[in-house]
Amino acid sequence: MTNPAALRRAAVIGTGVIGTGWVTTLLARRVVVAAYDPAPGSAERLRAAVRANWPTMRLLGAGDEPDLELLRVTDDPVTAVHDADLVQENGPEDEAVKRDLVAVLDAAAPAAAIIASSSSGLPPSAVQAGCTHHPERVLVGHPFHPVHVIPLVEVVGGRRTAPEAVARALEVYAWLGKRPIHVRHEVAGHVANRLQAALWREAYSLVERGTATVADVDAAIANGPGLRWSVLGPFVNQHLSGGAGGLARTLEHLGPPMVRWWDDLGTPALTTELAAALVDGVRAELGDRTDADLAAARDRLIVRLLTAKSDEETLP
């Protein structure tokens, strides 16, 4: 795919876990990146994190080492965005903070630049509410952690976002190697986080009721439907479950009991006791495994899966 809108320069505002993933992704495509984060020591942490991410990027086909000459760290968000083609904002998940920050970015960035917020659940209309220059180019571009590995990006336009900006954002993310989807209406949590929340709600309830342990729930998903979900989505998986009759047969035969299951799903309260039980359950499940080793193994397997999926032309 050709470089859409000649994406040459990007600004990444906020370089925590999400921002670092964006910087890594952009450098892998040899985009010049200006990064800003107000936290002390953020520049050193960013460069170290990019280097730590790079073994995974090599597996994805990037060069042997990151070209950190393409990365410029600034101490001012206005300076960071002044010549950007894409601005990726990754500030705190706080509506007032994002509104004020994006207003500053909107006033400073070139008129043609896309300004995308990585917000995991805020509506873009709220994010763009303070913009007085070019709110039509402001939208949500929500990635999934780890950003440099997971392809999904949810693109959501606000009430004042131009359709052309959404189309450009979809093209840019696709060129960066992502699998963007267009979320056509503003809803809290967008699409994927709402689906995750539905699963977490019942998972927490099953633990709260003593029906299953934390390890049991993780095993049920990781060794059951999660394997299918990593290849095909819920609707196509249901379609294949119906045999020759496809989704129509699945809905005919499993639809009525599924509705009864919906009525029986739990509505847990995230109490201090439940939170402690979940944390203790994860600790018991992991034993002496370190988070770093676990995350590295996860990322290696995801990359192998992505590579295998890319070779399967039949998959949608």
N, C-alpha and C positions, 0 to 999 in steps of 0.2 A: 504494500500500500504506500502510495506517495505521501509525503509529509503534508498534512492538511494545513492550509493557511500558513505554510512555511513556518512551522513551529520551530523557532531557533532558541528562544530565551523564555525561561519560566521563572517565576518567583514562588518560593515556598515560605509561607508565613506560619511560624510555629513548627519547631523541629523536634517534637517529642516522638513517640513511637510511630504515629501516623505520618507526621511530616518527614521523618527519616526514611520511611518506606517510599514516599513520593520522590524524595531526592534521589534515592537509589534507582528507582524506576526511570527517572528522567536522565540520569547520568548514563544508564545502560543504553539509552537511545541517543547519547551524545548531544543532549540539549544543554545549553549553558544555563546554570541555575544560580540565582541569587537567593540566599536564605536569610531569614531573620527570626530570632527568638530572643526574648528579653532575659531569659534565665542566665545567671552567671555560669560560665564554663560551657555554654551550649555549643559553641563552635567546635571545641575539642571533642565533645561527646558526639556531635554529628559526624565528624570525619571518622572517628573510631567506629561508630555504628555502621557507616557505609562500608568500611573495610570488613567488618564482621558479617555484613549481609552478602558480600561479594562471592563467596564460595557457592551460594545458591544461585546468584546471577550467572556464574560461569556455567552451571548446569542448564540454565535457561538460554544459553547461547551468547552471553555477553563476553567481552574481552577478558583477558587474564587478570587484569587489575583495573580498578576504577581510575578514571582520569580526573583526579581532584583539581587539576588546573581549570576544569570547567566549572568548578564550584567557587562561588564568591559569597562569603558570609559578611553581612552588613549589620550595623547597629541601629538601623532606622528602617521601618517598613516602607516609608515613602521612597527612599533610595532603592530599596529592593525591587519595587514594582515599576519604576519609572520607564523602563524599556521592555517590559515583559509582554509576551504574546499570550501567556497563560499565567494566571495567579491562582495558586491553590492555598486556601486559607485553612489552618488547622488549629485555631485557637480553642480555648475552653468551651465546653458544651453549655454555654450560658447565653441566653437570648440577648440580653442587654449588651454583654461584652462583644458578641459577634456582630450585632447591629452596628455598634459604634466603630468596631475595627473595620468592618467591610465598608462603612461610609468613608473612612480615611483612605482605604485602598481604592475605592471608586473615584475619589477626587484626584488621586495621584497617578493611576495607571493609564496607559494610552487608551483612547476611546475604543479601539478595535480589540482590546484584550478581553478574553473571557475571565471572569472572576468566579471561581467555584469554591464553595465551602464544603469541607469534608464532614459537615455535621451529620451525626448518626441518626438524628430524629427531628431536628427543628425544621419547620416549614421555610422554604426559601423566601416566601413573602415577608416573613418576620425578619429574616437576615438582610433583605434588601430594603427594609422600611426606611432606613436612614440615608439612603443614597439619593443625592440630588443632581448627579452628573449623568451617569449612564446606567440606571438600574436595569435597563433592558438586557444587559450582558451578564447580570448576576444570577447565579443558580446554585443548586446543590450538586456536587459531584462526590458522592459518598462511596469510599472504597471499603474493602474488608481486610481485616488484619490476618496475616502480615501482608501489607500493601504491595510489597515487591514480589509476592508469590501468588496471591489470590487474584484471579482475573476480574472478578465482578466489580463494576462501578455503577451505582444508581444515579442517574441524571434526572433532576427534578427542577422544573421551572416554576417560578413564582408568578403572581398575578401580573407583574410588570415585565416578566422575561419574554424576550422576543423568540418566536419559533426558530429563527435563524441561529440564535445563540445556542439553543438546545441542539440543533443539528450539527453545528460546529463542534460543540463539546463531545457529542457522540463520536464524531470523526477523529478528534484528537485522542480520545481515550482508546479507540480502536487502534490507532497508529502506535500508541504506546504499548500495545500488546494486551490491552484489557478487553473484557467482554462487557461492554456497557449495555444497560437497559434503560429505556425511557419510562420513568414513573409518571403517568399522565395526570394524576391528581395529587394534591398535597394531602398527605395523611401522616400523623405522628409515627415516626419510626420507619417511614418509607415502605418498602416491600419486605426485604429479607429480614430486617430486624423484627418486624411484626410476626413473620413466620417463626423465627427463633423464639420470640417471646411466648408464642403459643405452645411450643414444645417445652420450654423451660417451666412454664406454668404447671403443666401436668407432671413434668419430671419432679419438680419441687413437691407437688401434692403427693405423688407416690411415695416419696421418702418420708414426708410428714406423717402419712397414714401408716407407715411401716410395711407397705406392700412390697417395697424393694429397697435395697441399699443403694447408695450413690454408685458403687462399683457395678451393681446389677444393671442400673439404668444406663450407665456408660457402655457396658458390654452389650446390652440389648440394641443400642443404636449403632455402635461401631461395628458390630458383627452381624447386624441384621439390615434394616432398611437404609442405614447410612451408606452401606456399600453400593446399593442401587442409586441412592440420591446423588452420589458423587459422579455418576455417569449420566443419569437422566433425571428430569424433574418429576414432581409428584403426579402431574396429570398423565404424562406419557408412561410412567411406571404403572399407574392404575390401568391405563389402556392395555398394556402388555399383560397385566394380571387377568384380564378378561378372556384370554385365549382368542378364539376365532371371532367372538362377539365384541372384542375390544372394550373400550370404555363404557359403551352402552350396556353391555352385559354385566360389567363390574358394578355400575350404578344400580342396575336392576336387582342384583342378588345381594350385594354388600351394602347398598345405600341405606336401606331401612335399619339394619343393625348398627351401621355407623352413626345414624342419627340418634339412636338410643345411647351409644357410647358418648356422643357429644353431651347429652343430658346428664351423664354421670361423671363428666370431667370435674376435677377439683378446682377450687378457688382459694388457694392458700394465701395466708397473710405472711409476709416476709418478717416474721418475728425474730427477736434476738436468738431465741432458742433454735428456730429452724435454720437461721444463718450459721450458727455454730455447728449444727449437725451436718450441714452441707460441707463446711470447711473441714471438719474432722473426717468426714467421709472421703473427701478428695485426698487428704493426707494419708489415710489408711490405704487407699487404692494405689497411690504412687509409691509408698514405701520410701526406699532410699534413692529413688530416681531423682535426678536434678531437673529443674525446669529447663535449663539450657540444653541438656542432652535430649530431653523430650521434644522441645521445640525444633531442634536440629533434625531429629528423626522424622518428625511430622513434615517439615519442609522438604526433606529429601524425597519422601514418599509422594507428597503432593506434586512435586516436579516430575517424578516418574509417571504419575498418573496423567498429568497434563500432556506430557510428551506422547504417551500412548493414545490419549484421546485425540490428539491432533492427527494421528495416523488413521483414525477411523472416520472415513468420509460419510458413513451412514448416519452418524449421530447428528441430531439437530443442533 
